C-alpha cells in the first residue's frame, strides 16, 4: 500500500526486506511468494529488472533506519501486511517485525495505528469483493 511513494532504491531494498521477512521461518510459501509478486507489480517499472542485493537482513534494516520517518512507517506497515497475508502465524516473523519496529523507533501507539490501517484496508477489499459479486 502506497509503495509508489518510495524511491527506486528504497523500492528494491523493500522487496529484499520483504523477502527476508517471509524467509525468516524457512522457505517462503506459495502465498508469501504471491505477496512478493504483488508488491513487484505495484512497484512497476522501478523493480522490473529487480535483482536481489547482497545486503543481509541486518544491513537492510540499517538502511531503512537512516530513512525519514514516513518511509520507515510505510515500510513497516507493508511488512506487517505481508506477515498477515497468509494464514500461518510465524513466531520468527513476529520477532523480526519487533526488531524492525524497535530499530525504526516506531512507538507502540504508532504500531497500533499502522496495524489498524492494514486491517481497515483488508476489510475494505473484502467489502468491495462482496458488493461487486452480488
DAFEN-V336666 format. One record per residue. N is the residue number from 1. SS is DSSP state (2 for helix, 1 for strand, 0 for the rest). Layout:
# DAFEN-V336666
n: {N:N}
ss: {SS:SS}
This chain:
# DAFEN-V336666
n: {1:2:3:4:5:6:7:8:9:10:11:12:13:14:15:16:17:18:19:20:21:22:23:24:25:26:27:28:29:30:31:32:33:34:35:36:37:38:39:40:41:42:43:44:45:46:47:48:49:50:51:52:53:54:55:56:57:58:59:60:61:62:63:64:65:66:67:68:69:70:71:72:73:74:75:76:77:78:79:80:81:82:83:84:85:86:87:88:89:90:91:92:93:94:95:96:97:98:99:100:101:102:103:104:105:106:107:108:109:110:111:112:113:114:115:116:117:118:119:120:121:122:123:124:125:126:127:128:129:130:131:132:133:134}
ss: {0:0:2:2:2:0:0:2:2:2:2:2:2:2:2:2:2:2:2:2:2:2:2:0:0:0:0:0:0:2:2:2:2:2:2:2:2:2:2:2:2:2:2:2:2:2:2:0:0:0:0:0:0:0:0:0:2:2:2:2:2:2:2:2:2:0:0:0:2:2:2:2:2:2:2:2:2:2:2:2:2:2:2:2:0:0:0:0:0:0:2:2:2:2:2:2:2:2:2:2:2:2:2:2:0:0:0:2:2:2:2:2:2:2:2:2:2:2:2:2:2:2:2:2:2:2:2:2:2:2:2:2:2:0}
